[in-house]
Amino acid sequence: MTVPSPRPAVQVNAPTERRNPRTMDIDLLPTQEILRLINNEDRTVPDAVAATLPHLARAVDFAVAALRGGGKVHYVGAGTSGRLATLDAAELSPTFNAPDDWFLAHHAGGTAALIKAVENAEDDDEAGARVIREHAVAGDFVLGLAASGRTPFVLGALAEAKRIGAHTGFVSSNPATASLAEVDVVVALETGPEAIAGSTRMKAGTAQKLVLTSFSTAVMIKLGRTYSNLMVSMRATNAKLRGRNVTILREATGLGEQECSDALQAGDGDVKVALVCLLSGVDSAQAALALGETDGHVRDALVTLGAATR
């Protein structure tokens, strides 16, 4: 049997690979000082994310347009990036009752690589292109994530997405390389050198987590999956969440627990239906109809029914 030869080493010139002058002696410090240095580096991440918000807003708008048009949002990543993307996509169904196929995460090496690294998976640009050919269509939005800005699996997926007519975005902590990507929007994060050189699970990973959480939450808000800052589309899959639904109704309406519980029961557990009933005075059938006519936007449904919004 022929053993495939190892792929040649690649020297990555990215800010995340450089040594951090502020942490040179981190291995000589007592435990609390180690943690203090790491925490000091972490404090820079929100500002790096804030600087990208105009670009992130464009990515949100691309995703909203894709979903409104019947398309999907695809995350593509490897290693930490892929794991964070998988986590974000998985949390949208219970949190916002998003259809399971709205957000799809494609991780280099497949499901097995979520737990244990798969050799050479991130270096396979054709594998990245293949997952897009198999799962994406024109009009979808494909968001690639690569801290280094050069992950072949991600770049192969983005190139294929562009070829088939999908819109594309790229999130990277290597602004110089990210700006060269042929995508519709670049989110270039200036997170700089890590506390431990090359360990992109640290600041670069934290920045990606903030970007993904903000991105998907904003998409859900734009699609009417919240009312004010309340999770009115949440799936109540246990006793705690069923209790939270009653609390949400009380917060939104100022009414008592019993009245909110009765409205929730009358609406077959649908918080939006119950909320529209309580705020407009119509019955459950009328509330459901108004929500159906407004793509599930509570405020729009209330306007349709002539009720003032809060």
C-alpha positions as CSV (number, residue, x, y, z in Angstrom):
1,M,0.0,0.0,0.0
2,T,1.3,3.4,-1.0
3,V,1.5,5.9,1.9
4,P,0.7,9.4,0.8
5,S,3.5,11.8,1.3
6,P,2.9,14.6,3.9
7,R,2.0,18.0,2.5
8,P,4.7,20.6,2.6
9,A,4.9,22.9,5.6
10,V,3.4,26.4,5.1
11,Q,4.8,29.5,6.9
12,V,1.8,31.6,7.8
13,N,2.5,35.3,8.0
14,A,-0.4,36.5,10.1
15,P,-0.7,38.8,13.2
16,T,-2.0,35.8,15.2
17,E,1.3,33.9,14.6
18,R,3.6,36.6,15.9
19,R,5.1,36.7,19.4
20,N,3.3,39.1,21.7
21,P,5.8,41.4,23.5
22,R,3.5,41.8,26.4
23,T,3.5,38.1,27.3
24,M,7.1,37.0,26.7
25,D,7.6,36.0,30.4
26,I,4.2,34.4,30.9
27,D,5.7,31.0,31.7
28,L,7.6,32.5,34.6
29,L,4.7,34.1,36.4
30,P,2.5,32.9,39.2
31,T,-1.0,31.7,38.3
32,Q,-2.9,34.8,38.9
33,E,-0.5,36.9,36.9
34,I,-0.8,34.5,34.0
35,L,-4.5,35.0,34.1
36,R,-4.2,38.7,34.4
37,L,-2.1,38.9,31.2
38,I,-4.6,36.7,29.3
39,N,-7.4,38.9,30.6
40,N,-5.6,42.1,29.5
41,E,-5.3,40.7,26.0
42,D,-9.0,39.6,26.0
43,R,-10.0,43.2,26.9
44,T,-8.9,44.3,23.4
45,V,-11.3,42.1,21.6
46,P,-14.5,44.0,21.8
47,D,-12.9,47.1,20.4
48,A,-11.6,45.0,17.4
49,V,-15.1,43.8,16.8
50,A,-16.6,47.3,17.1
51,A,-14.3,48.5,14.4
52,T,-15.9,46.0,11.9
53,L,-19.6,46.8,12.6
54,P,-20.3,48.6,9.3
55,H,-19.0,45.5,7.5
56,L,-20.8,43.1,9.8
57,A,-24.0,45.0,9.2
58,R,-23.6,44.3,5.4
59,A,-23.2,40.6,6.2
60,V,-26.4,40.6,8.3
61,D,-28.3,42.3,5.4
62,F,-27.0,39.7,2.9
63,A,-28.1,36.9,5.3
64,V,-31.6,38.4,5.8
65,A,-32.1,38.8,2.1
66,A,-31.1,35.2,1.5
67,L,-33.5,33.8,4.1
68,R,-36.4,36.1,3.0
69,G,-35.8,34.8,-0.5
70,G,-36.1,31.1,0.6
71,G,-32.3,30.6,0.7
72,K,-29.9,29.6,3.5
73,V,-26.9,30.9,5.4
74,H,-23.8,28.7,5.4
75,Y,-20.9,28.9,7.8
76,V,-17.6,27.4,6.7
77,G,-14.6,27.0,9.0
78,A,-11.9,24.7,10.3
79,G,-10.7,24.0,13.8
80,T,-11.8,26.6,16.3
81,S,-13.6,28.6,13.6
82,G,-15.6,25.6,12.5
83,R,-16.5,24.6,16.0
84,L,-17.7,28.1,16.9
85,A,-19.7,28.2,13.8
86,T,-21.3,24.9,14.5
87,L,-22.2,26.0,18.0
88,D,-23.8,29.2,16.8
89,A,-25.9,27.4,14.2
90,A,-27.0,24.8,16.7
91,E,-28.3,27.4,19.1
92,L,-30.6,29.2,16.8
93,S,-33.4,26.6,16.7
94,P,-34.1,26.5,20.4
95,T,-33.4,30.2,21.0
96,F,-35.4,31.6,18.1
97,N,-37.3,28.6,16.7
98,A,-35.4,29.1,13.5
99,P,-35.9,26.2,11.0
100,D,-33.1,23.7,11.2
101,D,-32.0,24.4,7.6
102,W,-31.7,28.2,7.8
103,F,-28.2,28.1,9.2
104,L,-25.9,25.3,8.1
105,A,-22.3,24.9,9.5
106,H,-19.7,23.1,7.3
107,H,-16.7,22.1,9.3
108,A,-13.5,20.8,7.7
109,G,-13.2,17.1,8.4
110,G,-16.9,16.7,9.1
111,T,-18.5,15.9,12.4
112,A,-15.6,13.8,13.7
113,A,-13.4,16.9,13.5
114,L,-15.5,18.7,16.0
115,I,-14.1,16.6,18.8
116,K,-10.7,15.6,17.4
117,A,-8.5,17.2,14.7
118,V,-8.6,15.5,11.4
119,E,-5.2,15.5,9.6
120,N,-5.0,17.8,6.6
121,A,-8.7,18.5,6.6
122,E,-8.3,22.3,6.6
123,D,-5.8,22.1,3.7
124,D,-8.3,20.6,1.3
125,D,-9.7,23.4,-0.8
126,E,-11.6,20.9,-3.1
127,A,-13.4,19.6,0.0
128,G,-14.5,23.1,0.8
129,A,-15.7,23.6,-2.8
130,R,-17.5,20.3,-2.7
131,V,-19.6,21.0,0.4
132,I,-20.8,24.2,-1.2
133,R,-21.7,22.4,-4.5
134,E,-23.6,19.9,-2.5
135,H,-25.5,22.2,-0.1
136,A,-25.6,25.8,-1.5
137,V,-27.4,27.4,-4.4
138,A,-27.5,30.9,-6.0
139,G,-29.0,33.4,-3.6
140,D,-27.6,31.8,-0.4
141,F,-25.2,33.6,1.8
142,V,-21.9,31.8,2.6
143,L,-19.8,33.2,5.5
144,G,-16.3,31.8,5.8
145,L,-14.2,32.1,9.0
146,A,-10.4,31.7,9.1
147,A,-8.3,33.4,11.7
148,S,-5.2,33.2,9.6
149,G,-7.0,34.4,6.4
150,R,-5.5,31.5,4.4
151,T,-7.3,28.3,5.3
152,P,-7.7,26.4,1.9
153,F,-10.9,24.6,2.9
154,V,-12.6,28.0,3.6
155,L,-11.2,29.8,0.6
156,G,-12.2,26.9,-1.7
157,A,-15.7,27.1,-0.3
158,L,-15.9,30.8,-0.8
159,A,-14.6,30.6,-4.4
160,E,-17.2,27.9,-5.2
161,A,-19.9,30.0,-3.6
162,K,-19.1,33.0,-5.8
163,R,-19.0,30.7,-8.9
164,I,-22.6,29.4,-8.3
165,G,-24.0,32.9,-7.6
166,A,-24.2,32.9,-3.8
167,H,-23.2,36.0,-1.8
168,T,-20.2,35.7,0.3
169,G,-18.5,37.1,3.5
170,F,-15.2,36.4,5.2
171,V,-14.3,36.8,8.8
172,S,-10.5,36.9,9.6
173,S,-8.0,38.1,12.1
174,N,-5.5,38.7,9.3
175,P,-6.7,42.0,7.7
176,A,-3.9,42.0,5.0
177,T,-4.9,38.6,3.6
178,A,-8.6,39.0,4.2
179,S,-8.8,42.1,2.1
180,L,-7.5,40.1,-0.9
181,A,-10.4,37.7,-0.7
182,E,-12.9,38.0,-3.6
183,V,-16.0,38.2,-1.5
184,D,-18.9,40.6,-1.1
185,V,-18.0,41.7,2.5
186,V,-14.9,41.3,4.6
187,V,-15.0,41.4,8.4
188,A,-11.3,42.0,9.2
189,L,-10.6,41.8,12.9
190,E,-7.5,43.5,14.3
191,T,-7.0,41.2,17.2
192,G,-3.2,41.1,16.9
193,P,-0.7,38.6,18.3
194,E,-2.1,36.0,20.8
195,A,-1.0,35.7,24.4
196,I,0.5,32.3,23.2
197,A,1.8,32.8,19.7
198,G,-0.5,31.1,17.1
199,S,-3.1,29.9,19.6
200,T,-6.1,31.4,17.7
201,R,-8.5,29.8,20.1
202,M,-7.8,32.8,22.3
203,K,-8.4,36.4,21.0
204,A,-9.1,35.5,17.4
205,G,-11.6,32.8,18.6
206,T,-13.2,35.1,21.1
207,A,-13.6,37.7,18.4
208,Q,-15.2,35.2,16.1
209,K,-17.6,34.1,18.8
210,L,-18.7,37.8,19.3
211,V,-19.1,38.3,15.6
212,L,-21.1,35.1,15.1
213,T,-23.4,35.8,18.1
214,S,-24.0,39.4,17.0
215,F,-24.5,38.4,13.4
216,S,-27.0,35.6,13.9
217,T,-28.9,37.5,16.7
218,A,-29.2,40.6,14.4
219,V,-30.5,38.3,11.6
220,M,-33.1,36.9,13.9
221,I,-34.2,40.3,15.1
222,K,-34.5,41.6,11.5
223,L,-36.7,38.5,10.7
224,G,-39.1,39.2,13.6
225,R,-37.9,36.5,15.9
226,T,-38.0,38.9,18.9
227,Y,-40.3,41.5,20.3
228,S,-38.4,44.4,21.9
229,N,-35.5,42.5,23.5
230,L,-37.6,39.4,24.4
231,M,-37.2,35.9,22.9
232,V,-40.8,35.5,21.8
233,S,-40.0,32.7,19.3
234,M,-38.1,30.5,21.8
235,R,-38.9,26.8,21.8
236,A,-40.1,25.8,25.3
237,T,-38.7,22.3,25.6
238,N,-38.6,22.1,29.4
239,A,-40.3,23.4,32.5
240,K,-37.8,26.2,33.0
241,L,-38.5,27.5,29.5
242,R,-42.2,27.2,29.8
243,G,-42.0,29.3,32.9
244,R,-39.8,31.8,31.0
245,N,-42.5,32.1,28.4
246,V,-45.0,33.3,31.0
247,T,-42.3,35.7,32.3
248,I,-41.8,37.1,28.8
249,L,-45.5,37.7,28.4
250,R,-45.7,39.5,31.8
251,E,-42.7,41.6,30.9
252,A,-44.1,42.6,27.5
253,T,-47.6,43.3,28.7
254,G,-47.4,44.3,32.4
255,L,-50.3,41.8,33.1
256,G,-50.5,39.1,35.8
257,E,-49.2,35.6,35.7
258,Q,-52.7,34.0,35.5
259,E,-53.8,36.1,32.6
260,C,-50.6,35.5,30.7
261,S,-50.8,31.7,31.4
262,D,-54.4,31.6,30.2
263,A,-53.4,33.5,27.0
264,L,-50.5,31.1,26.4
265,Q,-52.7,28.1,26.8
266,A,-55.3,29.6,24.4
267,G,-52.6,30.1,21.9
268,D,-51.4,26.5,22.1
269,G,-48.2,27.6,23.7
270,D,-47.3,30.1,21.0
271,V,-45.8,33.1,22.8
272,K,-46.3,35.4,19.7
273,V,-50.0,34.5,19.4
274,A,-50.5,35.0,23.1
275,L,-48.7,38.3,23.0
276,V,-50.7,39.7,20.1
277,C,-53.9,38.6,21.9
278,L,-53.0,40.3,25.1
279,L,-51.8,43.5,23.4
280,S,-54.6,43.9,20.9
281,G,-57.6,42.2,22.5
282,V,-58.3,39.8,19.6
283,D,-58.7,36.1,19.9
284,S,-56.1,33.5,19.1
285,A,-57.3,32.8,15.6
286,Q,-57.2,36.5,14.7
287,A,-53.8,36.9,16.2
288,A,-52.4,33.9,14.3
289,L,-53.8,35.2,11.1
290,A,-52.3,38.7,11.6
291,L,-48.9,37.1,12.4
292,G,-49.2,34.9,9.3
293,E,-49.8,38.0,7.2
294,T,-46.8,39.8,8.6
295,D,-44.2,37.0,8.4
296,G,-44.4,36.6,12.2
297,H,-43.5,40.1,13.2
298,V,-45.3,41.0,16.4
299,R,-45.1,44.7,15.9
300,D,-46.4,44.6,12.3
301,A,-49.2,42.3,13.4
302,L,-50.3,44.7,16.0
303,V,-50.2,47.6,13.5
304,T,-52.4,45.5,11.2
305,L,-54.9,45.0,14.0
306,G,-54.9,48.7,14.9
307,A,-53.2,48.2,18.3
308,A,-50.5,50.4,19.6
309,T,-47.1,48.8,19.9
310,R,-44.9,49.0,23.0
